[in-house]
Amino acid sequence: MKIEKSEKLFERAQKLIPGGVNSPVRAFKSVGGTPLFITRGEGSKIYDVDDNELIDYIGSWGPHLFGHNPPFIKEALLRAMESGTSFGAPTEIEVKMAELICELVPSVEMVRMVNSGTEATMSAIRVARGYTGKDKIIKFEGCYHGHGDFFLIKAGSGALTFGVPTSPGVTKGNAADTLLAEFNNIESVKKIVSQNKGEIAALILEPIVGNMGTVKANEDFIKELRNLCSEEKIVLIFDEVMTGFRVAQGGAQEIFGIKPDMTTFGKIIGGGLPVGAYGGKKEIMEMVSPVGPVYQAGTLSGNPLAMNAGFAALSYIKNNPSIYDELERKSARLANGIINACKYVGKNFQLNRVGSMMTLFFTEEPVYDFKTAIKSDTNLFGKFFHSMLSRGIYLPPAQFEALFVSTAHTNDDIDTTIKAAEESMREIL
């Protein structure tokens, strides 16, 4: 596999861009080596500057439900561009998008468009604080909600305590208002709530985690969270930036049969373009300016390009609900093939999957929270990643990320991937 042009571009990039990349995971830091610079994508494939063809299982980190460059989204974008790229004024497509999101996700009665998943989660927390008049929030170890200050918090010296900043630049004051609980452990949540009675504004979680690898919340855990938040008047926020419209038409909340108070969305609602949204109960969302006192704004929010691409994507989902059956079949085929490849070499690895999201963990223990996830052998994953890459399979370059299957992946793509996994397992073990 040739990577000469990527190496030269990466060398140039490192002189001008921190780490040579505009988002950290792209740097291949956790797996080693040189990141590939991509020139185009079509269907299930991407192509780099060295003309390598790769079967892609990142899909721009989830939003490419239909593969790269699907014709119906491209056509929507071309039509939108003929009218203009941005106005900073209301457009009809924003209204149509809001109507469609509220129709497909019943818990969302009002929605505000923003420009990224991070902006959506930050805004949702601010609104929840304004609505409740309380300051503290609960988040879970291993759940990632973007790079907002009050999300970049890790556990303190003792379990279930005030968090401490993960990143320089995050103040101790921010950390003091963020309480860390253990995912899938309802007792840890109850203890925090008891110790901070009447002070907690919101509880935010990924109901299906994608950022410590794919980890699904336990059904009883989610139900008890819903009941606890209702009893304690805590705003329950589902971060569905990754799972919204990916795991089901109504997102993870459809799978669980649970209605959160607020939901955040990501780039699927922009057909893969930079966009996000947050929404929820009308009484909560009416706290947002200009109706209410909680200020949040965005010059490019509701950008017509993203809205037209997103409307095309969500309309396709609405009119073709069978795509989730198709994704399930393809994803099960891939997962079973990888599991058999692991068994072939006699190793008990873990593969977690929910619909078209999955992660192969290099650990012999079941993975159900952050502590079990980090027992994975990241060095072995790095070897597996590069072995698969050399065979034309592009996986997420980090053990603790989910891979994504799209409707564009063919049976031949999946069979090629399974064969590569068998060969890679034999090579690295």
C-alpha positions as a Markdown table, in Angstrom:
| # | Residue | x | y | z |
|---|---|---|---|---|
| 1 | Met | 0.0 | 0.0 | 0.0 |
| 2 | Lys | 1.5 | 3.3 | -1.1 |
| 3 | Ile | 1.3 | 6.3 | 1.2 |
| 4 | Glu | 4.0 | 8.6 | -0.1 |
| 5 | Lys | 1.7 | 11.5 | -1.0 |
| 6 | Ser | -0.2 | 11.2 | 2.3 |
| 7 | Glu | 3.2 | 11.3 | 4.2 |
| 8 | Lys | 4.2 | 14.5 | 2.4 |
| 9 | Leu | 0.9 | 16.1 | 3.0 |
| 10 | Phe | 1.0 | 15.2 | 6.7 |
| 11 | Glu | 4.5 | 16.7 | 7.0 |
| 12 | Arg | 3.2 | 19.9 | 5.5 |
| 13 | Ala | 0.1 | 19.9 | 7.6 |
| 14 | Gln | 2.0 | 19.5 | 10.9 |
| 15 | Lys | 3.8 | 22.8 | 10.3 |
| 16 | Leu | 0.5 | 24.8 | 10.1 |
| 17 | Ile | -2.2 | 22.8 | 11.8 |
| 18 | Pro | -1.9 | 21.4 | 15.4 |
| 19 | Gly | -0.9 | 17.8 | 15.0 |
| 20 | Gly | -1.5 | 18.1 | 11.3 |
| 21 | Val | -5.2 | 17.5 | 11.7 |
| 22 | Asn | -8.4 | 19.5 | 12.4 |
| 23 | Ser | -9.8 | 16.8 | 14.8 |
| 24 | Pro | -7.6 | 14.7 | 17.0 |
| 25 | Val | -8.7 | 11.1 | 16.2 |
| 26 | Arg | -7.7 | 11.7 | 12.5 |
| 27 | Ala | -4.0 | 11.8 | 13.5 |
| 28 | Phe | -3.8 | 8.0 | 14.0 |
| 29 | Lys | -2.1 | 8.8 | 17.3 |
| 30 | Ser | -3.6 | 5.8 | 19.1 |
| 31 | Val | -2.7 | 3.3 | 16.3 |
| 32 | Gly | 0.5 | 4.9 | 15.0 |
| 33 | Gly | 1.5 | 5.6 | 11.5 |
| 34 | Thr | 0.5 | 8.3 | 8.9 |
| 35 | Pro | -3.1 | 9.3 | 8.4 |
| 36 | Leu | -4.4 | 8.9 | 4.9 |
| 37 | Phe | -5.5 | 12.0 | 3.0 |
| 38 | Ile | -8.8 | 11.4 | 1.3 |
| 39 | Thr | -9.7 | 12.8 | -2.1 |
| 40 | Arg | -13.2 | 11.4 | -2.7 |
| 41 | Gly | -15.8 | 9.0 | -1.6 |
| 42 | Glu | -18.4 | 7.0 | -3.6 |
| 43 | Gly | -20.8 | 4.5 | -2.1 |
| 44 | Ser | -19.0 | 2.2 | 0.3 |
| 45 | Lys | -15.5 | 3.3 | -0.9 |
| 46 | Ile | -13.1 | 6.1 | -0.3 |
| 47 | Tyr | -10.0 | 7.0 | -2.3 |
| 48 | Asp | -6.8 | 8.7 | -1.0 |
| 49 | Val | -4.2 | 10.9 | -2.6 |
| 50 | Asp | -2.1 | 7.8 | -3.4 |
| 51 | Asp | -5.1 | 6.3 | -5.3 |
| 52 | Asn | -5.7 | 3.6 | -2.7 |
| 53 | Glu | -9.3 | 2.3 | -2.8 |
| 54 | Leu | -10.7 | 1.4 | 0.7 |
| 55 | Ile | -13.9 | 0.0 | 2.0 |
| 56 | Asp | -14.9 | 2.6 | 4.5 |
| 57 | Tyr | -16.5 | 1.8 | 7.9 |
| 58 | Ile | -16.2 | 5.3 | 9.3 |
| 59 | Gly | -18.7 | 7.0 | 7.1 |
| 60 | Ser | -17.6 | 10.5 | 8.3 |
| 61 | Trp | -18.1 | 9.1 | 11.9 |
| 62 | Gly | -21.7 | 7.9 | 11.4 |
| 63 | Pro | -23.8 | 10.3 | 9.3 |
| 64 | His | -23.3 | 8.5 | 6.0 |
| 65 | Leu | -26.1 | 6.2 | 6.4 |
| 66 | Phe | -26.4 | 5.8 | 2.7 |
| 67 | Gly | -22.7 | 5.7 | 1.9 |
| 68 | His | -20.7 | 8.5 | 0.3 |
| 69 | Asn | -22.1 | 10.9 | -2.1 |
| 70 | Pro | -25.6 | 9.4 | -2.6 |
| 71 | Pro | -27.3 | 10.9 | -5.7 |
| 72 | Phe | -30.4 | 12.1 | -4.0 |
| 73 | Ile | -28.4 | 14.2 | -1.4 |
| 74 | Lys | -26.1 | 15.5 | -4.1 |
| 75 | Glu | -29.1 | 16.6 | -6.2 |
| 76 | Ala | -30.6 | 18.4 | -3.2 |
| 77 | Leu | -27.3 | 20.2 | -2.6 |
| 78 | Leu | -27.0 | 21.3 | -6.2 |
| 79 | Arg | -30.5 | 22.6 | -6.3 |
| 80 | Ala | -29.9 | 24.5 | -3.0 |
| 81 | Met | -26.7 | 26.1 | -4.3 |
| 82 | Glu | -28.5 | 27.5 | -7.3 |
| 83 | Ser | -30.5 | 29.7 | -4.9 |
| 84 | Gly | -27.6 | 30.7 | -2.6 |
| 85 | Thr | -25.5 | 29.3 | 0.2 |
| 86 | Ser | -26.4 | 31.4 | 3.2 |
| 87 | Phe | -28.8 | 34.3 | 4.1 |
| 88 | Gly | -28.7 | 34.8 | 7.8 |
| 89 | Ala | -32.5 | 35.1 | 7.6 |
| 90 | Pro | -35.4 | 32.5 | 7.9 |
| 91 | Thr | -36.0 | 30.1 | 5.1 |
| 92 | Glu | -38.9 | 27.6 | 4.4 |
| 93 | Ile | -36.6 | 24.6 | 4.5 |
| 94 | Glu | -35.8 | 25.3 | 8.2 |
| 95 | Val | -39.5 | 25.0 | 9.0 |
| 96 | Lys | -39.9 | 21.8 | 6.9 |
| 97 | Met | -36.9 | 20.3 | 8.7 |
| 98 | Ala | -38.3 | 21.1 | 12.1 |
| 99 | Glu | -41.6 | 19.6 | 11.2 |
| 100 | Leu | -40.0 | 16.4 | 9.9 |
| 101 | Ile | -37.7 | 16.0 | 13.0 |
| 102 | Cys | -40.7 | 16.5 | 15.3 |
| 103 | Glu | -42.7 | 14.0 | 13.3 |
| 104 | Leu | -40.0 | 11.3 | 13.4 |
| 105 | Val | -39.0 | 11.7 | 17.0 |
| 106 | Pro | -42.1 | 12.0 | 19.2 |
| 107 | Ser | -40.3 | 13.3 | 22.3 |
| 108 | Val | -39.3 | 16.4 | 20.3 |
| 109 | Glu | -42.0 | 19.1 | 20.3 |
| 110 | Met | -39.8 | 22.0 | 19.4 |
| 111 | Val | -36.3 | 22.0 | 17.9 |
| 112 | Arg | -33.5 | 24.6 | 17.4 |
| 113 | Met | -30.9 | 24.1 | 14.6 |
| 114 | Val | -27.2 | 24.6 | 15.4 |
| 115 | Asn | -23.9 | 23.9 | 13.6 |
| 116 | Ser | -22.4 | 20.9 | 15.4 |
| 117 | Gly | -23.1 | 18.1 | 17.9 |
| 118 | Thr | -20.9 | 19.9 | 20.4 |
| 119 | Glu | -23.0 | 23.1 | 20.0 |
| 120 | Ala | -26.1 | 21.1 | 20.5 |
| 121 | Thr | -25.1 | 19.4 | 23.7 |
| 122 | Met | -23.6 | 22.7 | 25.2 |
| 123 | Ser | -26.9 | 24.5 | 24.4 |
| 124 | Ala | -29.1 | 21.7 | 25.8 |
| 125 | Ile | -27.3 | 21.9 | 29.1 |
| 126 | Arg | -27.6 | 25.7 | 29.3 |
| 127 | Val | -31.3 | 25.4 | 28.5 |
| 128 | Ala | -31.8 | 22.7 | 31.2 |
| 129 | Arg | -30.1 | 24.9 | 33.7 |
| 130 | Gly | -32.2 | 27.9 | 32.8 |
| 131 | Tyr | -35.4 | 25.8 | 32.9 |
| 132 | Thr | -34.6 | 24.3 | 36.3 |
| 133 | Gly | -32.7 | 27.1 | 38.0 |
| 134 | Lys | -30.1 | 24.6 | 39.1 |
| 135 | Asp | -26.4 | 24.4 | 38.2 |
| 136 | Lys | -25.1 | 20.8 | 38.5 |
| 137 | Ile | -25.2 | 18.1 | 35.9 |
| 138 | Ile | -24.6 | 14.4 | 35.8 |
| 139 | Lys | -22.6 | 12.8 | 33.0 |
| 140 | Phe | -21.2 | 9.3 | 32.7 |
| 141 | Glu | -17.7 | 8.0 | 32.5 |
| 142 | Gly | -17.0 | 7.0 | 28.9 |
| 143 | Cys | -19.8 | 9.1 | 27.3 |
| 144 | Tyr | -18.5 | 11.9 | 25.1 |
| 145 | His | -20.6 | 14.9 | 24.4 |
| 146 | Gly | -18.2 | 17.2 | 22.5 |
| 147 | His | -15.6 | 19.5 | 23.7 |
| 148 | Gly | -17.6 | 21.8 | 25.9 |
| 149 | Asp | -15.8 | 22.7 | 29.2 |
| 150 | Phe | -18.3 | 21.0 | 31.5 |
| 151 | Phe | -18.1 | 17.8 | 29.5 |
| 152 | Leu | -14.3 | 17.4 | 29.5 |
| 153 | Ile | -14.2 | 16.0 | 33.0 |
| 154 | Lys | -12.8 | 12.8 | 34.4 |
| 155 | Ala | -13.4 | 11.0 | 37.6 |
| 156 | Gly | -11.7 | 12.4 | 40.7 |
| 157 | Ser | -9.6 | 10.5 | 43.3 |
| 158 | Gly | -12.6 | 8.7 | 44.7 |
| 159 | Ala | -15.4 | 7.0 | 42.8 |
| 160 | Leu | -18.6 | 9.0 | 42.4 |
| 161 | Thr | -17.1 | 12.3 | 43.3 |
| 162 | Phe | -16.8 | 15.7 | 41.8 |
| 163 | Gly | -14.9 | 15.5 | 38.5 |
| 164 | Val | -11.6 | 17.1 | 37.7 |
| 165 | Pro | -10.7 | 18.7 | 34.4 |
| 166 | Thr | -9.5 | 16.4 | 31.6 |
| 167 | Ser | -8.0 | 19.2 | 29.6 |
| 168 | Pro | -6.0 | 22.3 | 30.4 |
| 169 | Gly | -8.2 | 25.3 | 29.9 |
| 170 | Val | -11.1 | 23.8 | 31.7 |
| 171 | Thr | -11.6 | 25.5 | 35.1 |
| 172 | Lys | -12.1 | 23.8 | 38.4 |
| 173 | Gly | -15.3 | 25.8 | 38.7 |
| 174 | Asn | -16.7 | 24.0 | 35.6 |
| 175 | Ala | -15.6 | 20.7 | 37.0 |
| 176 | Ala | -17.2 | 21.3 | 40.3 |
| 177 | Asp | -20.6 | 21.5 | 38.7 |
| 178 | Thr | -20.1 | 18.2 | 36.8 |
| 179 | Leu | -20.8 | 15.0 | 38.6 |
| 180 | Leu | -19.5 | 11.7 | 37.3 |
| 181 | Ala | -21.5 | 8.5 | 37.5 |
| 182 | Glu | -20.8 | 4.9 | 36.2 |
| 183 | Phe | -22.6 | 3.9 | 33.1 |
| 184 | Asn | -25.1 | 1.0 | 33.6 |
| 185 | Asn | -24.9 | 1.4 | 37.4 |
| 186 | Ile | -28.1 | 3.0 | 38.7 |
| 187 | Glu | -26.9 | 2.9 | 42.3 |
| 188 | Ser | -24.1 | 5.3 | 41.4 |
| 189 | Val | -26.6 | 7.7 | 40.0 |
| 190 | Lys | -28.9 | 7.4 | 43.0 |
| 191 | Lys | -26.0 | 8.1 | 45.4 |
| 192 | Ile | -25.0 | 11.2 | 43.5 |
| 193 | Val | -28.6 | 12.5 | 43.5 |
| 194 | Ser | -28.9 | 11.8 | 47.2 |
| 195 | Gln | -25.7 | 13.7 | 48.0 |
| 196 | Asn | -26.8 | 16.7 | 45.8 |
| 197 | Lys | -30.5 | 16.9 | 46.6 |
| 198 | Gly | -32.3 | 19.6 | 44.7 |
| 199 | Glu | -29.1 | 20.9 | 43.0 |
| 200 | Ile | -29.0 | 18.8 | 39.7 |
| 201 | Ala | -30.4 | 20.5 | 36.6 |
| 202 | Ala | -29.7 | 17.7 | 34.0 |
| 203 | Leu | -28.5 | 14.2 | 33.4 |
| 204 | Ile | -27.0 | 13.6 | 30.0 |
| 205 | Leu | -25.9 | 10.3 | 28.4 |
| 206 | Glu | -25.5 | 8.5 | 25.2 |
| 207 | Pro | -28.1 | 5.7 | 25.5 |
| 208 | Ile | -26.0 | 3.7 | 23.1 |
| 209 | Val | -22.4 | 4.9 | 23.6 |
| 210 | Gly | -20.2 | 5.2 | 20.6 |
| 211 | Asn | -17.2 | 6.9 | 22.1 |
| 212 | Met | -15.9 | 4.1 | 24.4 |
| 213 | Gly | -16.7 | 1.8 | 21.7 |
| 214 | Thr | -20.3 | 0.6 | 21.1 |
| 215 | Val | -21.9 | 0.0 | 24.5 |
| 216 | Lys | -25.7 | -0.2 | 24.9 |
| 217 | Ala | -27.4 | 0.9 | 28.1 |
| 218 | Asn | -29.2 | -1.8 | 30.1 |
| 219 | Glu | -33.0 | -1.6 | 29.6 |
| 220 | Asp | -33.7 | -1.5 | 33.3 |
| 221 | Phe | -30.9 | 1.1 | 33.8 |
| 222 | Ile | -32.5 | 3.5 | 31.3 |
| 223 | Lys | -36.0 | 3.0 | 32.7 |
| 224 | Glu | -34.8 | 3.7 | 36.2 |
| 225 | Leu | -33.0 | 6.8 | 35.0 |
| 226 | Arg | -36.2 | 8.1 | 33.4 |
| 227 | Asn | -38.2 | 7.5 | 36.7 |
| 228 | Leu | -35.5 | 9.0 | 38.9 |
| 229 | Cys | -35.2 | 12.2 | 36.7 |
| 230 | Ser | -39.0 | 12.6 | 36.7 |
| 231 | Glu | -39.1 | 12.2 | 40.5 |
| 232 | Glu | -36.2 | 14.6 | 41.2 |
| 233 | Lys | -37.2 | 17.2 | 38.5 |
| 234 | Ile | -33.9 | 16.6 | 36.6 |
| 235 | Val | -34.0 | 17.2 | 32.8 |
| 236 | Leu | -33.1 | 13.9 | 31.1 |
| 237 | Ile | -31.0 | 14.5 | 28.0 |
| 238 | Phe | -30.3 | 11.8 | 25.4 |
| 239 | Asp | -27.3 | 12.6 | 23.4 |
| 240 | Glu | -28.2 | 11.1 | 20.0 |
| 241 | Val | -25.7 | 13.0 | 17.9 |
| 242 | Met | -24.4 | 9.6 | 16.8 |
| 243 | Thr | -27.5 | 7.3 | 17.2 |
| 244 | Gly | -30.2 | 9.7 | 16.0 |
| 245 | Phe | -31.7 | 8.2 | 12.8 |
| 246 | Arg | -28.7 | 5.8 | 12.7 |
| 247 | Val | -29.9 | 2.9 | 14.9 |
| 248 | Ala | -33.6 | 3.5 | 14.2 |
| 249 | Gln | -35.9 | 6.0 | 12.6 |
| 250 | Gly | -36.7 | 7.5 | 16.0 |
| 251 | Gly | -33.1 | 7.0 | 17.3 |
| 252 | Ala | -32.1 | 5.0 | 20.4 |
| 253 | Gln | -35.1 | 6.3 | 22.3 |
| 254 | Glu | -37.3 | 4.3 | 19.9 |
| 255 | Ile | -35.4 | 1.2 | 20.6 |
| 256 | Phe | -35.7 | 1.7 | 24.4 |
| 257 | Gly | -39.3 | 3.0 | 24.3 |
| 258 | Ile | -38.2 | 5.9 | 26.5 |
| 259 | Lys | -39.0 | 9.6 | 26.0 |
| 260 | Pro | -36.2 | 11.9 | 27.2 |
| 261 | Asp | -37.0 | 15.5 | 28.1 |
| 262 | Met | -34.4 | 16.8 | 25.6 |
| 263 | Thr | -32.5 | 15.2 | 22.6 |
| 264 | Thr | -29.4 | 16.3 | 20.7 |
| 265 | Phe | -28.8 | 15.4 | 17.1 |
| 266 | Gly | -25.8 | 15.5 | 14.8 |
| 267 | Lys | -24.8 | 15.3 | 11.2 |
| 268 | Ile | -27.3 | 12.8 | 9.9 |
| 269 | Ile | -29.8 | 15.6 | 10.0 |
| 270 | Gly | -27.6 | 17.5 | 7.6 |
| 271 | Gly | -27.1 | 14.6 | 5.2 |
| 272 | Gly | -23.4 | 14.5 | 6.4 |
| 273 | Leu | -22.9 | 18.3 | 6.3 |
| 274 | Pro | -21.8 | 20.2 | 9.5 |
| 275 | Val | -25.0 | 20.6 | 11.5 |
| 276 | Gly | -26.6 | 19.7 | 14.8 |
| 277 | Ala | -29.9 | 20.4 | 16.7 |
| 278 | Tyr | -31.4 | 20.2 | 20.1 |
| 279 | Gly | -35.0 | 19.8 | 21.0 |
| 280 | Gly | -37.5 | 18.5 | 23.4 |
| 281 | Lys | -40.6 | 19.4 | 25.4 |
| 282 | Lys | -42.2 | 22.7 | 24.3 |
| 283 | Glu | -42.2 | 24.1 | 27.9 |
| 284 | Ile | -38.4 | 23.6 | 28.1 |
| 285 | Met | -37.6 | 24.8 | 24.5 |
| 286 | Glu | -39.7 | 28.0 | 25.1 |
| 287 | Met | -36.9 | 29.0 | 27.5 |
| 288 | Val | -34.7 | 29.7 | 24.4 |
| 289 | Ser | -34.3 | 33.2 | 23.1 |
| 290 | Pro | -36.1 | 35.1 | 21.6 |
| 291 | Val | -39.1 | 33.5 | 23.3 |
| 292 | Gly | -37.4 | 33.0 | 26.6 |
| 293 | Pro | -34.4 | 34.2 | 28.6 |
| 294 | Val | -31.8 | 31.6 | 27.7 |
| 295 | Tyr | -29.6 | 33.0 | 25.0 |
| 296 | Gln | -28.2 | 30.9 | 22.2 |
| 297 | Ala | -27.5 | 32.0 | 18.7 |
| 298 | Gly | -25.7 | 31.0 | 15.5 |
| 299 | Thr | -25.1 | 33.1 | 12.3 |
| 300 | Leu | -25.1 | 30.0 | 10.1 |
| 301 | Ser | -27.7 | 27.9 | 12.1 |
| 302 | Gly | -30.2 | 26.4 | 9.7 |
| 303 | Asn | -27.9 | 26.9 | 6.8 |
| 304 | Pro | -29.8 | 26.2 | 3.6 |
| 305 | Leu | -27.3 | 23.7 | 2.2 |
| 306 | Ala | -27.3 | 21.6 | 5.3 |
| 307 | Met | -31.1 | 21.9 | 5.7 |
| 308 | Asn | -31.8 | 20.8 | 2.1 |
| 309 | Ala | -29.3 | 17.9 | 2.4 |
| 310 | Gly | -30.8 | 16.9 | 5.7 |
| 311 | Phe | -34.4 | 17.2 | 4.5 |
| 312 | Ala | -33.5 | 14.8 | 1.6 |
| 313 | Ala | -31.9 | 12.4 | 4.0 |
| 314 | Leu | -34.7 | 12.3 | 6.6 |
| 315 | Ser | -37.3 | 12.2 | 3.9 |
| 316 | Tyr | -35.6 | 9.2 | 2.4 |
| 317 | Ile | -35.6 | 7.6 | 5.8 |
| 318 | Lys | -39.3 | 8.4 | 6.4 |
| 319 | Asn | -40.3 | 7.0 | 3.0 |
| 320 | Asn | -38.0 | 3.9 | 3.1 |
| 321 | Pro | -38.3 | 2.5 | 6.7 |
| 322 | Ser | -37.1 | -0.9 | 5.4 |
| 323 | Ile | -33.5 | 0.5 | 5.2 |
| 324 | Tyr | -33.2 | -0.4 | 8.9 |
| 325 | Asp | -34.0 | -4.1 | 8.1 |
| 326 | Glu | -31.4 | -3.9 | 5.4 |
| 327 | Leu | -28.8 | -2.4 | 7.7 |
| 328 | Glu | -29.5 | -5.0 | 10.3 |
| 329 | Arg | -29.0 | -7.9 | 7.8 |
| 330 | Lys | -25.7 | -6.5 | 6.5 |
| 331 | Ser | -24.4 | -5.6 | 10.0 |
| 332 | Ala | -25.3 | -9.0 | 11.4 |
| 333 | Arg | -23.5 | -10.6 | 8.5 |
| 334 | Leu | -20.4 | -8.6 | 9.1 |
| 335 | Ala | -20.5 | -9.0 | 12.9 |
| 336 | Asn | -20.9 | -12.8 | 12.7 |
| 337 | Gly | -18.1 | -13.0 | 10.2 |
| 338 | Ile | -15.7 | -11.1 | 12.4 |
| 339 | Ile | -16.8 | -13.2 | 15.5 |
| 340 | Asn | -16.0 | -16.4 | 13.5 |
| 341 | Ala | -12.6 | -14.9 | 12.5 |
| 342 | Cys | -11.8 | -14.4 | 16.2 |
| 343 | Lys | -12.9 | -18.0 | 17.0 |
| 344 | Tyr | -10.8 | -19.3 | 14.1 |
| 345 | Val | -7.7 | -18.2 | 15.9 |
| 346 | Gly | -9.0 | -19.3 | 19.3 |
| 347 | Lys | -9.3 | -15.9 | 21.0 |
| 348 | Asn | -12.3 | -14.7 | 23.0 |
| 349 | Phe | -12.7 | -11.1 | 21.8 |
| 350 | Gln | -15.8 | -9.1 | 22.4 |
| 351 | Leu | -18.0 | -7.7 | 19.7 |
| 352 | Asn | -20.7 | -5.2 | 20.8 |
| 353 | Arg | -23.3 | -4.3 | 18.2 |
| 354 | Val | -26.5 | -2.3 | 18.0 |
| 355 | Gly | -27.9 | -2.2 | 14.6 |
| 356 | Ser | -25.3 | -0.7 | 12.1 |
| 357 | Met | -22.9 | 0.4 | 14.9 |
| 358 | Met | -20.4 | -2.1 | 16.3 |
| 359 | Thr | -17.0 | -2.3 | 18.0 |
| 360 | Leu | -14.5 | -5.2 | 18.3 |
| 361 | Phe | -12.9 | -5.0 | 21.7 |
| 362 | Phe | -9.5 | -6.7 | 22.2 |
| 363 | Thr | -10.4 | -8.0 | 25.6 |
| 364 | Glu | -11.7 | -11.3 | 27.0 |
| 365 | Glu | -14.2 | -9.7 | 29.3 |
| 366 | Pro | -17.7 | -8.4 | 28.4 |
| 367 | Val | -17.7 | -4.7 | 27.9 |
| 368 | Tyr | -20.6 | -2.8 | 29.5 |
| 369 | Asp | -19.0 | 0.4 | 30.9 |
| 370 | Phe | -15.9 | 2.5 | 30.9 |
| 371 | Lys | -13.9 | 0.4 | 33.3 |
| 372 | Thr | -14.4 | -2.8 | 31.3 |
| 373 | Ala | -13.8 | -1.0 | 28.0 |
| 374 | Ile | -10.4 | 0.3 | 29.0 |
| 375 | Lys | -9.2 | -3.2 | 29.7 |
| 376 | Ser | -8.9 | -3.7 | 26.0 |
| 377 | Asp | -5.5 | -4.3 | 24.4 |
| 378 | Thr | -5.0 | -1.1 | 22.5 |
| 379 | Asn | -1.6 | -2.2 | 21.1 |
| 380 | Leu | -3.2 | -5.3 | 19.6 |
| 381 | Phe | -6.0 | -3.2 | 18.1 |
| 382 | Gly | -3.4 | -1.0 | 16.5 |
| 383 | Lys | -1.8 | -4.0 | 14.8 |
| 384 | Phe | -5.2 | -5.2 | 13.7 |
| 385 | Phe | -6.1 | -1.8 | 12.3 |
| 386 | His | -3.0 | -1.6 | 10.2 |
| 387 | Ser | -3.3 | -5.1 | 9.0 |
| 388 | Met | -6.8 | -4.4 | 7.9 |
| 389 | Leu | -5.8 | -1.1 | 6.3 |
| 390 | Ser | -3.1 | -2.9 | 4.2 |
| 391 | Arg | -5.9 | -5.1 | 2.9 |
| 392 | Gly | -8.0 | -2.2 | 1.9 |
| 393 | Ile | -10.3 | -2.0 | 4.9 |
| 394 | Tyr | -10.7 | 1.5 | 6.6 |
| 395 | Leu | -11.7 | 1.1 | 10.2 |
| 396 | Pro | -11.9 | 3.8 | 12.9 |
| 397 | Pro | -8.2 | 4.5 | 13.9 |
| 398 | Ala | -9.0 | 4.0 | 17.7 |
| 399 | Gln | -10.1 | 1.1 | 19.8 |
| 400 | Phe | -12.7 | 3.1 | 21.5 |
| 401 | Glu | -14.7 | 4.2 | 18.5 |
| 402 | Ala | -17.7 | 2.6 | 16.7 |
| 403 | Leu | -17.6 | 1.4 | 13.1 |
| 404 | Phe | -20.6 | 2.0 | 10.9 |
| 405 | Val | -22.3 | 0.0 | 8.2 |
| 406 | Ser | -24.2 | 1.8 | 5.4 |
| 407 | Thr | -26.8 | 0.8 | 2.9 |
| 408 | Ala | -24.1 | 1.2 | 0.2 |
| 409 | His | -22.0 | -1.7 | 1.6 |
| 410 | Thr | -22.5 | -4.8 | -0.6 |
| 411 | Asn | -22.3 | -8.4 | 0.3 |
| 412 | Asp | -19.1 | -8.5 | -1.6 |
| 413 | Asp | -17.7 | -5.6 | 0.6 |
| 414 | Ile | -18.7 | -7.5 | 3.7 |
| 415 | Asp | -17.2 | -10.8 | 2.5 |
| 416 | Thr | -14.0 | -9.0 | 1.6 |
| 417 | Thr | -13.9 | -7.5 | 5.0 |
| 418 | Ile | -14.5 | -10.8 | 6.8 |
| 419 | Lys | -11.7 | -12.4 | 4.8 |
| 420 | Ala | -9.4 | -9.5 | 5.7 |
| 421 | Ala | -10.3 | -10.0 | 9.3 |
| 422 | Glu | -9.4 | -13.7 | 9.2 |
| 423 | Glu | -6.1 | -13.0 | 7.6 |
| 424 | Ser | -5.3 | -10.1 | 9.9 |
| 425 | Met | -6.1 | -12.2 | 13.0 |
| 426 | Arg | -3.7 | -14.9 | 11.8 |
| 427 | Glu | -1.1 | -12.2 | 11.1 |
| 428 | Ile | -1.1 | -10.4 | 14.4 |
| 429 | Leu | -1.6 | -13.3 | 16.8 |
